[in-house]
Amino acid sequence: MGPFSPAGSRQTAASMSWSITFKLIIIAVLLVLLLIPSSMVEGLITERAENRDAATAEISSQWGGAQLVLGPVLVLPYTVRQVSEKGVVSEEIRYLSLLPDTLATNGTLAPERRHRGIYEAVVYRAGLHVQGAFQAPPLADLGVPAAAVRWSEAFVAVGISDMKGIRNGLALSWDGRQHPFEPGVPTASVLPAGSAPTVTTQFNTVLNERRRYSKYHEDDEDGPRGQSTNGVSVAIPMPDEAALQRRHTFSFDLDLNGSTGLLLAPLGRQTTLHLSAPWADPSFIGAFLPVRRTLSGKDFTADWQVLHLNRNFPQHWRTDTDRPAVDESTFGVRLLVPVNEYQKTMRAAKYALLPLTLTFLIFFFVEVLTRRRFHPFQYILVGLALVIFYVLLLALAEQMPFNAAYGLSALVIVGLVTGYAAASFRHRRLTLVTAGVLTMVYGFIFVVLQLQDYALLVGSLGLVLVLGIVMFLSRNVNWYNPAPDAPELPAGEPAAA
């Protein structure tokens, strides 16, 4: 029976069909295997981001960390007598903490860029003027007998998350008289529990902030955050309850070093904050957005206004009761570095399967339509080149603007794969098709990276379009006997330049 008999033709077609199916299985396996180095690239991005965080933390530890300012709080010590079962009388000192009626803060931030190796961190010097007034309700309404209060030991406390950031001597103006602050508070319970903004510059910063201020996140296993005694206090003796209930005004100036961000807690019945800074990229973080803000290409100003009804803790508490936590109510600003190369590189790496799949499809169609055979090793080489794109992008983005790094990385990898395709295909038109497809793929990914609100929509439409084009181009291919009469391209045909 000759090779061109009907039986021989059927046998050849069956052999071709099995060969194509086997090659598709090999390509699918190679794609899955190449996802391993792709995931390793994502791990590398995370590691480099952690290195940047470590450099930022080192700078912050020397300059002053991210700051949270709590206060002022008027604290009244009082004595509680207890009688044991045996009739032994003991005394214990407890504290009543009172929050101000009005709390107004006016501040300016002077940002600076500091470097540790190739990494950059943002630090600032904050000048804050804090003023307001206290007017306490009757002690009977607070559950504390006036006779038990140690009036001469009353004091005002202010919490500062990183004390080494204080740059000047602090003095409290109380009803027009100056009283110098001293470091420390007798117990952490006299101040609310709060924590400063995180100093991380990783790509998951936004997720961390959303979790922090979410009302539905799980509680930390180690208990409430921010239970430290960082703060300053000043003695403000009170003659009696009548003096306590009078309206008392206060003010103080705070010159403070900090890093990354600044938060305040709305401790007043009416709390206002005005901040300004020569910084073009602020991120307003926390539970409340500014009621007014002005952004320009060089600076910003923002105003907040918060009522005591907007928060979930009272105007007073005793240390024998639960200490209020303010993390869900704090607000302020984070000074962003304009380009976060790690976030964008990670987003680009999420699309690693797209250029891999399309490039492998081009090689596969060339095999099917021209009967030129490519070894799996050739697929692996092309796949590794496409994976190395993200390593090259990460390395260049740490040294130059992200857009320039992306363009240079794409140019190198498209040139490398196109040159290899030219040597393998030895066909100018197919080589140009490969270069064009890769250029469009990397251009599409670049467009998606520039979008935020519409990234998912544009990305989904792009994938649907790509799938539609592949389906259209392959609609007439006879997969059981593809191009039976197509001769193999001659080895001597000139390759693309």
GIVENKA-V580311 format. One record per residue. N is the residue number from 1. RES is the residue in one small letter. SS is DSSP state (H for helix, E for strand, C for the rest). OMEGA is omega as a letter, one per 30 degrees, with the letter a starting at -180 (999 if undefined). D_FIRST is the distance of its C-alpha to the first C-alpha in Angstrom with 1 decimal. Layout:
BEGIN
N,RES,SS,OMEGA,D_FIRST
N,RES,SS,OMEGA,D_FIRST
END
This chain:
BEGIN
1,m,C,a,0.0
2,g,C,a,3.8
3,p,C,a,6.8
4,f,C,l,8.3
5,s,C,l,6.6
6,p,H,l,9.2
7,a,H,l,7.9
8,g,H,l,7.5
9,s,H,l,10.9
10,r,H,l,12.4
11,q,H,l,11.7
12,t,H,l,13.2
13,a,H,l,16.0
14,a,H,l,16.8
15,s,H,l,17.0
16,m,H,l,19.3
17,s,H,l,21.4
18,w,H,a,22.0
19,s,H,l,22.9
20,i,H,l,25.3
21,t,H,l,26.9
22,f,H,l,27.4
23,k,H,l,29.0
24,l,H,l,31.3
25,i,H,l,32.3
26,i,H,a,33.1
27,i,H,l,35.1
28,a,H,l,37.1
29,v,H,l,37.9
30,l,H,l,39.0
31,l,H,l,41.2
32,v,H,a,42.8
33,l,H,a,43.5
34,l,H,l,45.0
35,l,H,l,47.4
36,i,H,l,49.1
37,p,H,l,50.4
38,s,H,l,51.2
39,s,H,l,53.5
40,m,H,l,54.9
41,v,H,l,55.9
42,e,H,l,57.7
43,g,H,l,59.5
44,l,H,l,60.5
45,i,H,l,61.9
46,t,H,a,64.0
47,e,H,l,65.2
48,r,H,l,66.3
49,a,H,l,68.1
50,e,H,l,69.8
51,n,H,l,70.9
52,r,H,l,72.4
53,d,H,l,74.2
54,a,H,l,75.6
55,a,H,l,76.9
56,t,H,l,78.4
57,a,H,l,80.0
58,e,H,l,81.5
59,i,H,a,83.1
60,s,H,a,84.3
61,s,H,a,85.9
62,q,H,a,88.0
63,w,H,a,88.9
64,g,C,a,88.9
65,g,C,l,86.3
66,a,C,a,85.3
67,q,E,l,88.5
68,l,E,l,89.7
69,v,E,l,93.3
70,l,E,l,95.0
71,g,E,g,98.6
72,p,E,l,101.4
73,v,E,l,102.3
74,l,E,a,105.9
75,v,E,l,106.3
76,l,E,l,109.2
77,p,E,l,109.7
78,y,E,a,111.4
79,t,E,l,112.5
80,v,E,l,111.3
81,r,E,l,113.5
82,q,E,l,111.9
83,v,E,l,113.7
84,s,C,a,112.0
85,e,C,l,112.4
86,k,C,l,115.1
87,g,C,l,117.0
88,v,C,a,116.1
89,v,E,l,116.1
90,s,E,l,113.6
91,e,E,l,112.8
92,e,E,l,109.5
93,i,E,l,109.0
94,r,E,a,106.5
95,y,E,l,105.6
96,l,E,a,105.5
97,s,E,a,103.3
98,l,E,l,104.1
99,l,E,a,101.9
100,p,C,l,103.4
101,d,C,l,104.1
102,t,E,l,102.9
103,l,E,a,100.6
104,a,E,a,99.9
105,t,E,l,98.0
106,n,E,a,97.8
107,g,E,l,95.6
108,t,E,l,93.9
109,l,E,l,91.0
110,a,E,a,90.7
111,p,E,l,87.1
112,e,E,l,86.0
113,r,E,l,82.7
114,r,E,a,82.5
115,h,E,l,79.8
116,r,E,a,78.6
117,g,C,a,76.1
118,i,C,a,73.4
119,y,E,a,74.4
120,e,E,l,76.8
121,a,E,l,79.2
122,v,E,l,81.7
123,v,E,a,85.2
124,y,E,l,88.3
125,r,E,a,92.0
126,a,E,l,93.3
127,g,E,a,96.8
128,l,E,l,97.7
129,h,E,a,100.9
130,v,E,l,101.3
131,q,E,l,104.1
132,g,E,a,105.0
133,a,E,l,107.4
134,f,E,l,107.9
135,q,C,a,109.8
136,a,C,l,109.6
137,p,C,l,110.2
138,p,C,a,112.9
139,l,H,l,112.1
140,a,H,l,112.7
141,d,H,a,109.6
142,l,H,l,107.6
143,g,C,a,108.6
144,v,C,l,110.7
145,p,C,a,114.5
146,a,H,a,116.4
147,a,H,a,118.6
148,a,H,a,115.6
149,v,E,l,114.4
150,r,C,a,115.2
151,w,H,a,116.2
152,s,H,a,117.0
153,e,H,l,113.5
154,a,C,a,111.5
155,f,E,l,108.9
156,v,E,a,106.2
157,a,E,l,102.7
158,v,E,l,99.8
159,g,E,l,96.3
160,i,E,a,94.3
161,s,C,l,90.9
162,d,C,a,91.1
163,m,H,a,94.7
164,k,H,l,94.1
165,g,H,a,93.4
166,i,E,a,97.1
167,r,C,a,98.6
168,n,C,l,102.2
169,g,C,a,105.0
170,l,C,l,104.8
171,a,E,l,107.9
172,l,E,l,108.2
173,s,E,a,110.6
174,w,E,a,112.1
175,d,C,l,114.6
176,g,C,l,115.2
177,r,E,a,115.8
178,q,E,l,113.5
179,h,E,a,112.2
180,p,E,l,109.9
181,f,C,l,106.7
182,e,E,a,106.1
183,p,E,l,102.7
184,g,C,l,101.5
185,v,C,a,102.0
186,p,C,l,103.4
187,t,C,a,100.3
188,a,H,a,96.9
189,s,H,l,97.7
190,v,H,l,100.1
191,l,C,l,97.3
192,p,C,l,94.2
193,a,E,l,90.9
194,g,C,a,88.6
195,s,C,a,86.0
196,a,C,l,85.4
197,p,C,l,82.2
198,t,C,a,79.4
199,v,C,a,79.0
200,t,C,l,75.2
201,t,C,a,73.3
202,q,C,a,69.9
203,f,C,a,67.4
204,n,C,a,68.5
205,t,H,a,72.1
206,v,H,l,72.0
207,l,H,l,70.5
208,n,H,a,73.2
209,e,H,l,75.9
210,r,H,l,74.6
211,r,H,a,74.5
212,r,H,a,78.0
213,y,H,l,79.5
214,s,C,l,77.5
215,k,C,a,79.6
216,y,C,a,76.7
217,h,C,l,75.8
218,e,C,l,76.3
219,d,C,l,79.4
220,d,C,a,79.1
221,e,C,a,79.5
222,d,C,l,82.3
223,g,C,a,84.4
224,p,C,l,85.6
225,r,C,l,85.0
226,g,C,a,87.8
227,q,C,l,90.4
228,s,C,a,92.1
229,t,C,a,95.7
230,n,C,l,95.1
231,g,E,l,98.0
232,v,E,a,101.6
233,s,E,l,104.7
234,v,E,a,108.3
235,a,E,l,111.4
236,i,C,a,112.8
237,p,C,l,115.8
238,m,C,l,116.7
239,p,C,a,120.3
240,d,C,a,119.6
241,e,H,l,117.5
242,a,H,l,119.3
243,a,H,l,118.3
244,l,H,a,114.7
245,q,H,l,114.5
246,r,C,a,115.7
247,r,C,a,113.2
248,h,E,l,112.3
249,t,E,l,110.5
250,f,E,l,108.4
251,s,E,l,106.4
252,f,E,l,104.9
253,d,E,a,102.8
254,l,E,l,99.7
255,d,E,a,98.2
256,l,E,l,94.9
257,n,E,l,91.9
258,g,E,a,88.5
259,s,E,l,84.8
260,t,C,a,82.0
261,g,E,l,83.9
262,l,E,l,87.2
263,l,E,l,87.8
264,l,E,l,91.0
265,a,C,l,91.9
266,p,C,a,93.7
267,l,C,a,96.7
268,g,C,l,99.2
269,r,C,l,99.9
270,q,E,a,99.0
271,t,E,l,96.9
272,t,E,l,96.2
273,l,E,l,94.4
274,h,E,l,94.2
275,l,E,l,91.9
276,s,E,a,91.2
277,a,E,l,89.3
278,p,C,a,88.0
279,w,C,a,84.4
280,a,C,a,81.8
281,d,C,l,79.3
282,p,E,l,81.1
283,s,E,a,79.5
284,f,E,a,81.9
285,i,E,l,81.2
286,g,E,a,82.7
287,a,C,a,83.8
288,f,C,l,85.5
289,l,C,l,84.6
290,p,C,l,87.3
291,v,C,l,89.2
292,r,E,l,89.5
293,r,E,l,87.5
294,t,E,a,87.3
295,l,E,l,84.5
296,s,C,a,84.4
297,g,C,a,82.4
298,k,C,a,84.9
299,d,C,l,86.6
300,f,E,l,87.0
301,t,E,a,89.7
302,a,E,l,89.3
303,d,E,l,91.7
304,w,E,l,91.3
305,q,E,a,93.6
306,v,E,l,93.2
307,l,E,l,95.4
308,h,H,l,96.1
309,l,H,a,94.6
310,n,H,a,91.2
311,r,C,a,90.9
312,n,C,l,90.7
313,f,C,a,93.6
314,p,C,l,97.4
315,q,C,l,100.2
316,h,E,l,101.7
317,w,E,l,100.7
318,r,E,a,102.4
319,t,C,l,100.9
320,d,C,l,101.1
321,t,C,a,98.5
322,d,C,l,95.0
323,r,C,a,94.6
324,p,C,l,93.0
325,a,E,a,89.6
326,v,C,a,89.2
327,d,C,a,85.6
328,e,C,a,84.6
329,s,C,a,87.4
330,t,C,a,87.5
331,f,E,l,86.6
332,g,E,a,86.5
333,v,E,l,84.3
334,r,E,l,81.6
335,l,E,a,81.4
336,l,C,l,77.7
337,v,C,a,76.1
338,p,C,a,74.5
339,v,C,l,71.0
340,n,C,a,69.4
341,e,H,a,66.4
342,y,H,l,65.2
343,q,H,a,65.0
344,k,H,l,63.0
345,t,H,l,60.7
346,m,H,l,60.0
347,r,H,l,59.3
348,a,H,a,56.9
349,a,H,l,55.1
350,k,C,a,54.5
351,y,C,a,52.0
352,a,H,a,50.0
353,l,H,a,46.9
354,l,H,l,46.8
355,p,H,l,46.2
356,l,H,a,43.8
357,t,H,a,41.6
358,l,H,l,41.6
359,t,H,l,40.9
360,f,H,l,38.0
361,l,H,l,36.6
362,i,H,l,36.8
363,f,H,a,34.9
364,f,H,l,32.3
365,f,H,l,31.9
366,v,H,l,31.6
367,e,H,a,28.7
368,v,H,a,27.0
369,l,H,a,27.6
370,t,H,a,27.2
371,r,C,l,24.7
372,r,C,a,27.5
373,r,C,l,27.8
374,f,C,a,31.2
375,h,C,l,32.2
376,p,H,l,34.3
377,f,H,l,37.1
378,q,H,l,37.3
379,y,H,a,37.8
380,i,H,l,40.5
381,l,H,l,42.3
382,v,H,l,42.4
383,g,H,l,43.5
384,l,H,l,46.3
385,a,H,a,47.5
386,l,H,l,47.9
387,v,H,a,49.7
388,i,H,l,52.0
389,f,H,a,53.2
390,y,H,l,55.4
391,v,H,l,56.9
392,l,H,l,57.7
393,l,H,l,59.1
394,l,H,a,61.4
395,a,H,a,62.6
396,l,H,a,63.4
397,a,H,l,65.0
398,e,C,a,67.5
399,q,C,a,68.6
400,m,C,l,68.5
401,p,C,a,68.4
402,f,H,a,65.4
403,n,H,l,64.2
404,a,H,l,64.2
405,a,H,l,62.5
406,y,H,a,59.7
407,g,H,a,59.2
408,l,H,l,59.1
409,s,H,l,56.8
410,a,H,l,54.3
411,l,H,a,54.5
412,v,H,a,53.7
413,i,H,l,50.8
414,v,H,l,49.2
415,g,H,a,49.6
416,l,H,a,48.1
417,v,H,l,45.0
418,t,H,l,44.6
419,g,H,l,44.8
420,y,H,l,42.1
421,a,H,l,39.9
422,a,H,l,40.5
423,a,H,a,39.4
424,s,H,a,36.3
425,f,H,a,35.1
426,r,C,a,36.2
427,h,C,a,36.6
428,r,H,a,40.1
429,r,H,l,39.6
430,l,H,l,37.9
431,t,H,l,40.6
432,l,H,l,43.4
433,v,H,l,41.9
434,t,H,l,42.0
435,a,H,a,45.6
436,g,H,l,46.6
437,v,H,l,45.3
438,l,H,l,47.1
439,t,H,l,50.2
440,m,H,a,50.2
441,v,H,a,49.6
442,y,H,l,52.5
443,g,H,l,54.6
444,f,H,l,54.0
445,i,H,l,55.0
446,f,H,l,58.1
447,v,H,l,59.2
448,v,H,a,58.8
449,l,H,a,60.9
450,q,H,a,63.7
451,l,C,l,63.9
452,q,C,a,65.7
453,d,C,a,66.4
454,y,C,a,63.1
455,a,H,a,60.8
456,l,H,a,59.0
457,l,H,a,58.7
458,v,H,l,57.4
459,g,H,l,55.0
460,s,H,l,53.5
461,l,H,l,53.2
462,g,H,l,51.5
463,l,H,l,48.9
464,v,H,l,48.2
465,l,H,l,47.8
466,v,H,l,45.4
467,l,H,l,43.2
468,g,H,l,43.3
469,i,H,l,42.2
470,v,H,l,39.2
471,m,H,a,38.3
472,f,H,a,38.7
473,l,H,a,36.6
474,s,C,a,33.7
475,r,C,a,33.8
476,n,C,a,30.9
477,v,C,l,28.5
478,n,C,a,25.2
479,w,C,l,25.2
480,y,C,l,21.7
481,n,C,a,20.1
482,p,C,l,23.1
483,a,C,a,23.1
484,p,C,a,19.3
485,d,C,a,20.2
486,a,C,l,23.4
487,p,C,l,23.5
488,e,C,a,25.4
489,l,C,a,29.0
490,p,C,a,30.0
491,a,C,a,32.1
492,g,C,l,34.8
493,e,C,a,35.7
494,p,C,l,39.3
495,a,C,l,40.1
496,a,C,l,42.8
497,a,C,999,46.3
END
